[in-house]
Amino acid sequence: MADDFNVPSYLSNILHILQQNNHHACVVGGAVRDMIMGREPHDYDVVTSAEVEEILQFFDKALPIGDKHGTAVVFMDGRQVEISRCKSSSGQKYNWPAWLIEDLYHRDFTINAIAVAEDGSLFDPFGGLNDIENTSLRSPEDQSGQRFQEDPLRMLRAVRLCTVLNFQASPIILEAISEYGALLSNVSRERIRDELVKILLSEQPGQGVMMLVETGLMQYIMPEVLPMVAFEQHNPHHLEDVFSHSLKVLDNVPARLPLRLAAMFHDIAKPETFSRDENGIGHYYQHDAIGGQIARAILERLKFDRLTVERVAVLIQEHMHRFAAPSRAAVKRLINRVGRENIEDLFCLQKADILGGAPPFELFGIEETEAIARQILVDQEPLTVKDLVVNGYDLIQMGFNPGPKLGSILQGLLEVVICEPEKNRKEILLGLAADWMHE
């Protein structure tokens, strides 16, 4: 937070070139905030007094990406930087300090409304440095309502910044979110998804999800989550309500997106499937299967890619499949259903689920299953039809007709090999198929 604040050399070169061509320029936005906080910026934004046409002339490698907003991307030393003409809505004659202040005024939060010049000096007209020091999130001159109306996604960004940076939103921000939260319905699902992903992959995802509920934004993003809130489980295996338990599981799985999503949704169907027996104990039959369906619908609505949707759904659908005394064949079938690429995440989810409940924490069955699964994968034992030494073409040559029966025969051969991997030999499997054909 000093006057000799340094910027990377390639960024300094960009600023220098603009100044050589008689234009002012500063680095602005989240990159400045991150550098002040000792965090590694993901990208850099520059504002300048130059028009986009001039920017394209000043640099050998530059492309316009937003003519409407006067923005170009410049490539320098293998890095890319967005450069925008300083925004001024007042129509006043060119005045650099006034233009820069107005540009910063229209930014979402004070911590993103700090500029740094080529010489490293900081320009902070709205107290962003003080807010960083006090871990406080505010809008310039507390105009949160106006900023959120300009771009409703900023409300979700407020939650994300509070989560990632461990900041506290000002009362004015919270009041503005309460007033304008419904505007989030007008934001593209892709933009909402991207902010949600950043929240979920943070170090404290549970805090972010809780804030989405507390601010009322969850109803415009994933309303299916809300029935979990304060839903008591009435089960001796759980001390907390469904939502609190889910947040604990979420916070205790590694930061891999399918796993974090599955942790958040793994019990989402419990309110829908709840029943109580004659002793008053709560049960949730089929909540894993139904939960997978609910999660699939949410993720498809938010435009997640197909692979992520499938991985999350299968993790939820299988998270209750646990073995007290796992056999090697049973573990192979589990890997077959879940997929080699998902089995580690499944074990992580299952262990976090148990540790998020009531003691005693019985992990032995999961750990034994995990050890067997790892050995199976190391030994590269056959797990799917594709691993068989015979295929559908071999069976057709024997006289089988293409169709469902052919698939059933292959599944039957796979079941034999799962139990007895040494039988994955062509002469043995074709002999079995021939016997079945005659039967």
Order of alpha helices (4+ residues) and beta strands (2+ residues): alpha-beta-alpha-beta-alpha-beta-beta-beta-alpha-beta-beta-alpha-beta-alpha-alpha-beta-alpha-alpha-alpha-alpha-alpha-alpha-alpha-beta-beta-alpha-alpha-alpha-alpha-alpha-alpha-alpha-alpha
